[in-house]
Amino acid sequence: MSFELSDIDYLRQHAAEISALDLEMSKKTQLEDVAKLRAQFGEHGRVVAELLKARRSAKLPGRWLMDGESVQQATALPVARYRARLLAEFGVSLVQDVTCSIGTEGAAMHSAGISYFGSDLDRVRLEMARYNVPEGHFFQADALTVTSTADVIVADPARRAGGRRITHPDQLLPPLPDLVDAHRGELAVKCAPGLDFSQWEGLVVVSSLAGGVKEACLYTPGLGSGRRAVMISATGEVDVLDGQDFRTEDLPESGEIGSFIIDPDGAVVRAGLVRHYGARHGLHQLDHRIAYLTGESIPAGASGFPFLEKVPLKSLKSVLHARGAGAVEILVRGLDIDPDQLRKKLKLRGDKAMAVVLTRIGTQGVALVCGPRVVSGEENFAI
């Protein structure tokens, strides 16, 4: 459910009582928890339940106001913090966020020492943002309305239309060209990581958090150029791969399969920096069109698969049965194969954990049989 303005007023007035609650809010305790909330908060129990549920699912400050919909759309704080630090490095001192929602960008900008104000059409989101980021300044306005002379405009256009994910900048809501035309100054536009940004002349930063790709942020050319992959670990460490740090002649060509197969972080793949990641870590691609890497070691902080043998796709079932495979992690790239359907067809009954990388090398579809996934430092794996 989404909140109404009256709900926000109630939640603010009863913030201390809500913070003092000690409820599990799990599926197992759902009925019991709802009954307790109704007993304590009456008709507002459902609103409090939505808040607690949203807080439980979000990695945001525990005191914040939020609902389920806004949490799903909110930028992850570690990603917003990197953007704020980057803008601070660019010398930016004032930012307007024209799609501020519940205030994650504002909190990040404030922590980086950047003056911030946010705007949004949604009055409920604005009220939540005012509560969550009291040091910010917020007002109601359309994203295409020029309301400031900020150094940089941050925007997060809608990434879906009609239930489908948008894949081209012209189809964003509002469209990227309209944002550029409206504001004219420097922009940082958050987009889905699968967006086709190949024609964007400015800097593109693709960010992942704990291995999951979160967004691609498009910066206008006045702020920078090139492509970056920003990989943020679950504990907050930030690894930045900048394509401009490499010369084309230093990027590795594809080659033979080494001791390990590495599926690089999705941010690296989406940013088009697979060869650059390989160059940094002494790896190379199996095929120049496919984003799998191979080499003699696994990069620090990453995971990979000990390579055992390459077999034709038609021989995969018999080979896995012969090796006693049971639980199998299946990765597919470059082939039209559904891992879940394949797993059912394999009918494995062994007791060994293994992995299979299904891909294309040259014109041939192949199965690369591997040991189970291992993390860096565990390369002395044996099967």
GULUM-656921 format. One record per atom (N, C-alpha, C, O): x, y, z. Coordinates in steps of 0.1 Angstrom, whole numbers, plus 5000, padded with zeros to 4 digits. Example, Ala and Ser with C-alpha at 12.3 -4.5 7.8 and 13.67 -1.06 7.14 Angstrom:
GULUM-656921
513249435078
512349555078
513249675078
514249675085
512849785071
513749895071
512950005079
513450115080
END
This chain:
GULUM-656921
500849885000
500050005000
500950135000
502050125004
500350234995
501050364996
500350455006
499150445009
501150545012
500650635022
499850755017
500050785005
499050815025
498350935022
498951045032
499651005041
498651165029
499251275038
498851255052
499651285061
497551215055
497151195069
497951085075
498151095088
498350985068
499150875073
500450935078
500950895089
501051015070
502351075074
502251155087
503151145095
501251235088
501051305100
500951215112
501551245123
500151115111
500051015122
501350955126
501650935137
502050905116
503350835118
504350935125
505150885133
504351055121
505251155127
504851175142
505751185151
503651185145
503151215158
503451095167
503551115180
503450975162
503650855170
504950785168
505150665170
505950865163
507250805160
507950735171
508550635170
507850795183
508450735195
507850595198
508550505201
506550595198
505850465201
506150355191
506350245195
506250395178
506550305168
507950255169
508250135167
508850345172
510350295174
510450205185
511450125185
509650215195
509750125207
509149985205
509349905213
508449965194
507849835191
508949725189
510049755184
508649605193
509549495192
508749375186
508349285193
508549385173
507749285166
508649215155
509449285149
508349095153
509149015144
508849055129
509749055121
507549075126
507049115113
507449015102
507949055092
507348885105
507648785096
506348715091
505348745097
506448635081
505248565076
504648475087
503448465089
505548425096
505048335106
504248405117
503248355122
504648535120
504048615130
503048715125
502548805133
502748715112
502048825106
500648845113
500348965116
499848745115
498548765121
498648815135
497848905139
499548765142
499748805156
500248945157
499749025165
501148985148
501649125148
500649225144
500449325150
499849195134
498749285129
497749305141
497249415143
497449195148
496449205159
497049295170
496249385175
498249285173
498849375183
498849525178
498649615186
499149545165
499249685160
497749745160
497649865163
496849665157
495449715158
495049745172
494249845174
495449665181
495049695195
495749825200
495149895208
496949845195
497649965200
497350095192
497250205198
497150075179
497050195171
495650205164
495450295155
494750115167
493450125161
493450115146
494150025140
492650195139
492550195125
493850225118
494050195106
494750285125
496050315119
497050205120
498250215115
496650085125
497449975126
498049925113
499249885112
497249935103
497649895089
498749985084
499649935077
498650115087
499750205083
501050175090
502150175084
500950155103
502150125111
502749995106
503949975105
501949895102
502349765097
503149785084
504149725082
502649875075
503249895063
504649965065
505649935058
504650055074
505950125077
506950025083
508150015078
506549935092
507449845098
507949735087
509149705087
507049695079
507349605068
508349665058
509349605054
508149795055
509049865046
510449885052
511449865046
510449915065
511749935072
512549805073
513749805072
511749695074
512449565075
513049525062
514149465062
512449565051
513049525038
514049625033
514849585024
514149735038
515049845033
516349845042
516349825054
517449885035
518649915042
518850065043
519750125037
517950125050
517950265052
517850295067
517550205075
518150415071
518050445086
516750405092
515750425086
516850345104
515650285110
514550375113
513450335115
514850505115
513850605119
513050655107
512050725109
513550635095
512950695083
511450655081
511050545085
510750745074
509450715070
509550665055
510250715047
508750555053
508850495039
507650395038
507150345048
507250365026
506250265024
506850165014
507950185009
506150055011
506749955003
507049994989
508149964984
506250084983
506450124969
507750214969
508550204960
507850314978
508950404978
510250334981
511250374975
510250234989
511450154992
511950084979
513150084976
511050024971
511349954959
512050054949
512950014942
511650174949
512150274940
513350354945
513950424937
513550344958
514650434963
516050384959
516250264958
516950474957
518350444954
518950394967
518750444978
519750284965
520450224977
521450334982
522150394974
521450354995
522350455001
523750444997
524350544994
524350324997
525850314993
526050364979
527050424976
525050344970
525150394956
525050544956
525850614949
524150594963
523950744964
525150814970
525550924966
525750744980
526950804986
528150814977
528850904977
528250704968
529350714958
529150834949
530050904946
527850844944
527550954935
527851094942
528451184935
527551104954
527751234961
529251254963
529751374960
530051154966
531551174967
532051204953
532951294952
531551144943
532051174929
531751324925
532651394920
530551364928
530151504925
531051604933
531451704929
531351564946
532151644954
533551654948
534251764948
534051544942
535351544936
535351634923
536351694920
534251644917
534051734905
533951874909
533951964900
533951904922
533852044927
532452094928
532252214928
531452014927
530052054928
529652094942
530052024952
529052204944
528652254958
527152254960
526752264971
526352254949
524952264951
524252174941
524452184929
523352084946
522651994938
521152004940
520652024951
520351994929
518951974930
518551844925
518951804914
517751764933
517251634929
515851654925
514951684933
515551644912
514151684907
513151564908
512051584904
513651454913
512751334916
513251284929
513651164930
513051364940
513751334953
513151214960
513851154968
511851184958
511251074965
511351084980
511051194985
511950984987
511950995002
513251045007
513451045019
514151084998
515351165003
516651095003
517551145010
516850974997
518150904998
519350994993
520350994998
519051054981
520051134975
520451254984
521551294986
519451314991
519651424999
520551385011
521451465015
520251275017
521051225028
522551205024
523451235031
522751145012
524051125007
524751255004
525951265007
524051344998
524751474994
525151545007
526251605008
524251545017
524551615029
525851555036
526751625041
525951425036
527151355042
528451395034
529551385040
528251425021
529451465013
529751615014
530651665007
528951685021
529251835023
528651915011
529052025009
527751855004
527151924992
525751984996
524951915002
525552114994
524252174996
523152104987
523452084975
521952084992
521052004985
519652054987
519252094998
518852054976
517352064978
516751974967
517251954956
515551924972
514851824963
513451864960
512851944967
513051824948
511651844944
511051724939
511751634934
509751714939
508951604934
507551644932
507051734939
506851574924
505351604922
504551534933
503451584936
505051434939
504351354949
504451424963
505551424969
503351474968
503351544981
503651454992
504351495002
503251334991
503451235002
504951205003
505551195014
505551174991
507051154991
507751274997
508751255004
507351394993
508051514998
507951525014
508951555020
506751485019
506651495034
507551385040
508151415051
507651275034
508551175040
510051215039
510851205048
510351285027
511751335026
512051445036
513151445041
511151525039
511351635049
511651575062
512451625070
510951465066
511151405078
512451325079
513251335088
512751255068
513951175067
515251255066
516351215072
515151375059
516351455057
516051595062
515851685054
516051625075
515651755080
516551865076
516151985076
517851835072
518751935068
518551975054
519252065049
517751905046
517451935032
516352035030
515752075040
516152075018
515052175015
514252115003
514852064993
512952105005
512152034996
510952114992
510352185000
510552094979
509352164974
508752084962
509351994957
507452114959
506752044949
507052104935
506852224933
507452024925
507652074912
507751954902
508151844906
507551984890
507651884879
509151874876
509951974876
509551754872
510951724869
511451804857
512651834856
510551854848
511051924836
510852074838
511152154829
510552114850
510452264853
511752314859
512252254869
512252414853
513552474858
513152564870
512452664869
513752524882
513352594894
514652634902
514552674913
515852614896
517052644903
518152674894
518052654882
519252724900
520552734892
521652644899
522752684900
521152534903
522152434909
523252394900
523052404888
524352354906
525552314898
525152194889
525552174878
524452104896
524051974889
522551944893
522151954904
521851894883
520551844885
520551684885
521151624875
520051624895
519951484896
518551444893
517651494898
518351334885
517051294881
517051144880
518051074877
515851084883
515650944883
514350914875
513250894882
514350924862
513150904854
512550764856
513250674860
511250744854
510650614855
511250524845
511550554834
511550394850
512250304842
511350194836
511750104828
510050204838
509050104833
507850174827
507450284832
507350124817
506050174811
505250054807
505749964800
503950054811
503049944807
503549814812
503249704806
504249814824
504749684830
506049634824
506549534828
506549704814
507749664807
508949754810
508749874812
510149694811
511349774814
511749854801
511749804790
512049984803
512450074793
513950044789
514750034798
514250034776
515650004772
516250114765
517450104761
515550224762
516150334754
515950464761
514850494766
516950554761
516850684768
515650764764
515050844772
515250764751
514150844746
512850804752
511850874751
512750684758
511450624763
511350644778
510250604783
512350694784
512250724799
511150814802
510750894793
510650824814
509550904818
510050994830
510050954841
510351124827
510351194814
511551144805
512551094811
511451154792
512551114783
513851194786
513851304789
514951124784
516251184786
516451314778
516951414783
516151314765
516351434757
515551554763
516051664762
514351524768
513551634774
514251694787
514151814789
514851604795
515551654807
516751734803
516951844809
517451694793
518651764788
518251904782
518852004785
517151904774
516652034769
516152124779
516352244778
515452074790
514852154800
515852224809
515752344812
516852144812
517752204823
519052264817
519652344824
519552214806
520652274799
521952264806
523052254800
521952274819
523252264827
523652124828
523352034820
524452094839
524951954841
523951874847
523151914856
523951744843
522951644848
523551524852
524651484847
522951454862
523251314865
521951244865
521151264874
521751154855
520451094853
520650944856
521350874850
519850894866
519850754870
518950674861
517850714858
519450564856
518750484846
518850334850
519750294858
518050254844
518250104845
519550064839
519950114829
520249964845
521549924840
521549864826
522549864820
520349814822
520249754809
519949854798
519749814786
519849984801
519550084791
520650094781
521850074784
520250124768
521250134758
521850274758
521250374753
523050294765
523650424766
524850434757
525750514759
524950354746
526050354737
526350484730
527450514727
525250564729
525450694722
525650814731
525750924727
525650784744
525850894754
527250934754
528150854756
527551064752
528851114751
529551144764
530751154765
528751154775
529351184788
529751064795
529850954790
530051074808
530450964817
529250884820
528150924823
529450744820
528450654824
529050574836
530050504834
528350564847
528850494859
527750384861
526650414865
528150254860
527250144863
527650094877
528850054879
526750084886
526950054900
526349924904
525149894900
527049844912
526449724917
526649724932
527549794937
525749654940
525849644954
525749504958
524749434955
526749454965
526749314969
526449214958
525849114959
527049254946
526949164934
525749184926
525649134915
524749264930
523549294922
523649434916
523949534922
523449434903
523549564895
522349654899
521249604898
522649774903
521549864907
521149974897
519949994895
522150034890
521750144881
522950174872
524050144875
522550254862
523550324854
523250464855
522150514853
524250544859
524050694860
524750764849
525950744847
524050844841
524550914830
524851054834
523951134838
526151094833
526651234836
526851304823
527451254813
526451434822
526651514810
528151534808
528951534818
528551554795
529951564792
530751664800
531951654802
530051774805
530751874813
531251814826
532151874832
530751704830
531151644843
532251534840
532951494849
532251474829
533151364826
532851284814
531751304808
533651194811
533351104799
533950964802
534550944813
533650874793
534150734795
533150644802
531950684804
533550534807
532750434813
533450384826
534650364826
532650374837
533150324850
532250214855
531050214853
532850114861
532050014869
532450034883
533550034887
531350054892
531550074906
530949954913
529749934913
531849884920
531349764927
531449784942
532549794947
530349784948
530249814963
529949684970
528949614967
530849644979
530549514986
529449524997
529049645000
529049415002
528049415012
528449495025
527649545032
529749505027
530349575039
530749715035
531249785044
530549755023
530749895020
532049935012
532250045009
532849835010
534149865003
533749894988
532849834982
534449994982
534150034969
535350014960
536450054962
535049934949
536049904939
535649974926
534549944921
536450064921
536150134908
537050094897
538250094898
536450054886
537150024874
536850124863
535650134859
537850204860
537650314850
538250274837
539450254836
537450274827
537950234813
538950324808
539750284800
539050454813
540050544808
541450524814
542350594810
541550434823
542850394829
543650304820
544750264823
543050254809
543650154801
543850194786
543050274781
544950154780
545150174766
544550054758
544649944763
544050084747
543449974739
544349864736
544049744736
545649894733
546649794730
547049704742
547649604740
546649754754
546949664766
545849574770
546049494779
544749574763
543649494766
543849354760
544249344749
543549244768
543849114764
542949064753
541749094753
543448974744
542648904734
542048784741
542648734751
541048724734
540548594739
541548484737
542448494728
541448374745
542448274744
541948144750
540748124753
542948054753
542547924759
542047924773
542248024780
541347824777
540747814790
541847784800
542647694798
541847864811
542847854821
542247764833
541347684831
542847784844
542547704856
541147734862
540547654868
540747864860
539447914866
538647984855
539248044846
537347984857
536448064849
535748164858
535248124868
535848284854
535348394862
534148464855
534348504843
533048474862
531948554857
531948694863
531648704875
532448794856
532748924863
531448984868
530348954864
531649074878
530549154883
529649214872
530149254862
528349214875
527449264864
527749414861
527449454849
528249494870
528549624867
529649634856
529649724847
530649544857
531649534847
531149504833
531449564823
530249404833
529649364821
528749474815
528949504803
527849534823
527049634817
527749764813
527349824803
528849784819
529649904815
530549874803
531249964798
530549754798
531449714787
532949714790
533749754781
533249674802
534649684807
535149544810
536049534819
534749434803
535149304806
536649284803
537349234811
537049334792
538549324788
539349404797
540449364801
538849524802
539549604811
539749534825
540849544831
538749474829
538749394842
539749284840
540549254849
539749214828
540749114825
542149164826
543049104831
542349284820
543749344820
544249374834
545349354837
543349414842
543749454856
544049324864
544949334873
543449214861
543649094869
544348974862
544448864867
544949004850
545648894843
544748784838
545148674838
543648824833
542648734828
542348764813
542748874808
541748674806
541348694792
539948634790
539548544797
539348674779
538048614776
538148484769
539148454763
537148394771
537048274764
536748294749
537248224741
535948394747
535548434733
535348584734
534748644743
535748654723
535648804724
534248864724
534048974727
533248774722
531848824722
531148794735
530048844738
531748714744
531148664756
531848714768
533048724768
531048754778
531648814790
532148724801
532048754813
532648604797
533248514807
534748534806
535348544795
535448534817
536948544817
537548414823
536948334829
538848394820
539548284825
540948324828
541548414823
541648244837
542948264841
543448174851
542748074854
544548204858
545148104867
544848144882
545248064891
544148244884
543748284898
542448364897
542048414887
541848374909
540548454910
540948584916
541548594927
540448694911
540748824916
540248834931
539248774935
540948914939
540648934953
539148994954
538849084946
538448934963
537048974965
536048914955
534848944956
536548834946
535648784936
535548634938
536248574946
534748564930
534548424930
534748364916
534648444906
534948234915
535148174902
534948024903
534547974913
535147954892
534847814891
536147744886
536647774876
536547644894
537747564889
537347484877
536347404877
538047504866
537647444853
538147294853
539247264857
537247204849
537547064848
537647014834
538646954830
536647034826
536746984812
535647054803
534647104808
535947064790
535047114780
534347004773
535046914768
533046994772
532346884766
531246944756
530747054759
530946864746
529746904738
528446914746
528346844756
527546994742
526347014749
525546874751
525046844761
525646794740
524946664740
525546564750
524846474754
526746594754
527446494763
527346544778
527846464787
526746654780
526746714794
526146614804
526746594815
524946564801
524246484811
525146364815
525246334827
525646284805
526446164809
527746204816
528146124825
528346314813
529546354820
529246384834
530046344843
528246464837
527846504851
527446374859
527846364871
526746284853
526446164860
527646084863
527746024874
528646074854
529846004856
530646064868
531445994875
530546194869
531346264880
530546264893
531046324903
529346214893
528646204906
528046334910
527846364922
527646424900
527146554903
525746544908
524946464904
525446634918
524046644923
523546784922
522846814912
523846864931
523547014930
524447074921
525647064922
523947144910
524747204900
524247354898
523147384895
525247444899
525047584895
525247594880
526247554875
524247654873
524247654859
524347804854
523447884858
525347844847
525447974841
525347964826
525847874820
524548064820
524448064806
524648194800
524148294805
525448204789
525648334782
525948294768
526848224765
525248354759
525448334744
524648224738
524848194726
523848154747
523048034742
521648054747
521448114758
520748004739
519248014743
518947884751
518247794746
519347884764
519047764772
518547814786
519147904792
517447754790
516847794803
517547704814
517347584813
518247754823
518947674834
517947584842
518347474844
516847634845
515847554853
515347434845
515247324850
515047454832
514547344824
515647244822
515447124822
516847294820
518047204818
518247124830
518547004829
518147184842
518447114854
517446994856
517846884861
516247014852
515246904853
515546794843
515446674846
516046834831
516346724821
517646644825
517746534822
518546704833
519746634837
519446524846
520146424846
518446544855
518046434865
519246384873
519446264873
519946474879
521146444886
520846384900
519946434906
521546274904
521246214916
522546194925
522546124935
523646254921
524846234928
524946314941
523946374945
526146314947
526246384960
527346494959
527646554969
527846524947
528846634946
528246764940
527446764931
528646874946
528347004941
529247044930
530447024931
528647084919
529447124907
528847244901
527847304906
529447294890
528947404882
529147374868
530047304864
528247434860
528347424845
528247564839
527247634842
529147594830
529147724823
528747694808
529547624801
527647734804
527147704790
527347834782
526847934786
528147824772
528447944764
528847904750
528747794746
529248004743
529647984729
531148024727
531548134731
531947944722
533347974718
533447954703
533347844698
533648064697
533648064682
532248044677
531348114681
532047944669
530747914664
530047794671
528947754668
530747744681
530347624688
529747644702
530347724710
528647594705
528047594718
528747484726
528747374722
529247514738
529947414746
529447424761
528847524765
529747314768
529547314782
530847304789
531647214786
531147394798
532347394806
532047334820
531447404828
532447214822
532247154835
533247194845
534447194843
532747244857
533547304867
533247244881
532247184883
534147274890
533947254904
533047364909
532747454902
532447354921
531547454927
532247584928
533547594929
531447694929
532047824930
532947834943
532547794953
534047904941
534947924952
535348074952
535248144941
535648134963
536048274964
537548284964
538248184966
538048404961
539548424961
540148374974
539648404985
541248314973
541948264985
541648114987
542248044995
540748054979
540347914981
540647844968
540047734965
541647894960
541947834947
542547694947
542547624937
542947644959
543547514960
542447404961
542547304968
541347424954
540247334954
540547214946
541247214936
540047104951
540246974943
538946894943
538146904953
538646834932
537446754931
537746614926
536946524924
END
